[in-house]
Amino acid sequence: MFWKSRRRTRRPVSSCRHHARPALESLEGRDLLSVSVMELTDARGAVTGLSVVANGANDMVTISDNSATGHTTVVADGRTMDFAQQFPLVDLELMGSRDFANFNIVGDYNQRHADLFVDLGTGENHFTFNPGLTAISNHSNFNLDIVGHNGNDFVNLNFGNILESRVNLTASNLGGSSTPIGSAAVRDTITFGTLRAGIRNSSVDVNVGLGTGNNNLRFNYGSDLGHLAGAGVASDFGPSTFNVNITGSSRLQDVGNVTLFANGEVNTGSTLNFNTQFIAGNNRFIGVIDAAQFQIDDDGGQFISDVHSGGAAHFNIHAGSGNDLISLATINQSHTLELSGLLDINIQGGAGKDNINVDFGGTGGFTDDDPFELRATNRAFRVRVDGGSGPDSINVNAANAATATFVYDIAIVGGSKKNGITFNGNTQGGSPSFGPSGSVFIDGGFGTDSDVDVSGNFQTEVVNG
C-alpha cells in the first residue's frame, strides 16, 4: 500500500485546473520499489493527474502515454504498472541521487490538453522526452515544464510534427558540471524536426535557463516552419511562430556553450525568433547553418496572389560581460542557400573581449528560387554587429549567386576600444541592392588604431577605420 507523501507536490500553473484541489489516493499493490506512483484527484474524487516520484539512489523510470490504446504505462526498475486512461497532468519528480527517466508519446496527440511537469531534483538526473515522429495535432495544447535545482542535469528533448497546435517548453535552472568540460561534450539536447518534421498553423515557445555550473546545450532546428511536406497543395501551408529564448548563468565562474545546428526551413508567412542572452562568464555560441538544406522559403507563395512575406528568421545573440566567442556560419558553402524572405542577424558584443564571426560566404552564396517567390516583399539579408565596449575581433563574410535580387542591409560597429574588423562581400553576379544607405556601413569604433580590412566587390562606407 502506498503511503501519503508529506512533501508538497509541485505542479505547473494552468488556467484550466485552478479549481482543482489535488489529493493522493492510496492504491493497493502499486509500489514499484523506490518509485511511488499515485493518481491525483480533486475534492470530488475525479482523477486529475498522475504523480511519479523516484526516491531511490539510482532509479530508472519510463512513462508511455499511448493514444493508440488510451493507456498510460509506468515501468520503474523493471516492474510495470498500467492505467486504462491518459492523464491531463503527469508530475514526475526525480528525488534520488542519480535517476534516469523517459517519457514517450505513442500515437498522435489529437485535441489533447496535456501538462508534463518534471522536477530534476538536486542530484545527477537524466530526463528524455521522445515522441519520435508522433504528431502533436488538431488543436492540442502541450506544456512541458522542467525545473532543475542547479544539480548535475542532463536533458534530451525531441519533437516531431506540430500541426494546428500549441507547444510550450520551459526548462529552468539546468545545472551543469562543476568541473571544466570541452565545448564539444554535449550534455543537454533539444531537437525540433526529427527527420524533417513540419510545423503548420501552430505556435512553439521554448524558454531555457542555464543554471550554475558549466553547461553545454545543443539545439537542433530541423523543422519546416509553416509547412508540412506533402503533395504541394495550399492546405500543406499555415503561418506559424517559433520563439526560442536561452539565458546563461549570472556567475562569473560558469561557462555556457550553446550550439545551434539548423538544417530546417522557415516558410511563407512564418517567423523564427532565436534569442541567446549570456550574462556573465566566458561563453560560446556556435551557430552552424547547413547551406545545402536550410532555407528561408516561400513555397506557399504559389497559392497567394496578394502582396505577402516569405519566411523570416531572426537570430539575436548578446555576449554579456565576459570574453565570449560568437559565431554564426554556414557549412557546405559550395551549395546555394535560398533566401526568399528575411534572414536577420543581430549580435551585441558586450563589455568583454569578444570574437565575433558571421560567415555566409563561399562559392554558392544566397540565391532566389522559383520565379513566384520573387513576389515576397521581405527578401533581405540584414546584419547588425555591435562589438560593445571591449576590444573585439569581428569578421563578416557574405556572398550571393548570380540569380540574387534581394537586399543587403549590413552595419558593423566596433565599439569604444581598439577593434579588428574584417569584411568580405562578393556579389558573384546577380543584381542585389544595398539599403537603406546604398552600401555596407562599417564603423571601426573610437579606440586608438582600430583596424578595418575590406575586400570583395560590395559597396562599402568605412568610418574610424
Secondary structure, DSSP 8 states (H G I E B T S, - for coil): ------S-------GGGTT---EE---TT-EETTEEEEEEE-TTS-EEEEEEEE-SSS-EEEEEEETTTTEEEEEETTEEEEESS--SEEEEEE-SSS-EEEEEEES-EES-EEEEEEE--SSEEEEEEE-TT--EESS-EEEEEEE--SSEEEEEEEE--EES-EEEEEEEEE--BSS---TT---EEEEE-TTS-EEES-EEEEEEEE-SSBEEEEEEE--EETB--SSS-GGGB---EEEEEEE--S-TT--EEEEEEE--EE-TT-EEEEEEE--SS--EEEEEEETTT-EE--GGGGG--S-B---EEEEEEE--SS--EEEEEEESTTS-EEBSSEEEEEEE--SS--EEEEEE-TTT-EE--SGGGGGBTT-EEEEEEE-TTS--EEEEEEEB-TT---EEEEEEE--SS--EEEEEEE--SS--EE-SSSSEEEE--SSTT-EEEEEESS-EEEE--
